[in-house]
Amino acid sequence: MLLAELQDEPKRFVVLRDDLKVSSATIRNRLKDAKDLGLVSDEPDYNDQGQKRHPLTAKG
């Protein structure tokens, strides 16, 4: 579900949490798992307002 949410564009943590309707801990754990697998970048992306977003890697 997380990867599908990030498919079109990087998203902020709170947007992922709200869109997926799961707890912050679940999002945090899934992002960590995806980063460990090389699917989500360790380097955050920032939008025009300077808000941190989570982008997929080429592998993701």
Buried (B, 14 or more C-beta within 10 A) or exposed (E): EBEEBBEEEBBBBEBBBEEBEBEEEBBEEBBEEBBEEEBBBEEBBEEEEEEEBBBBBEEB
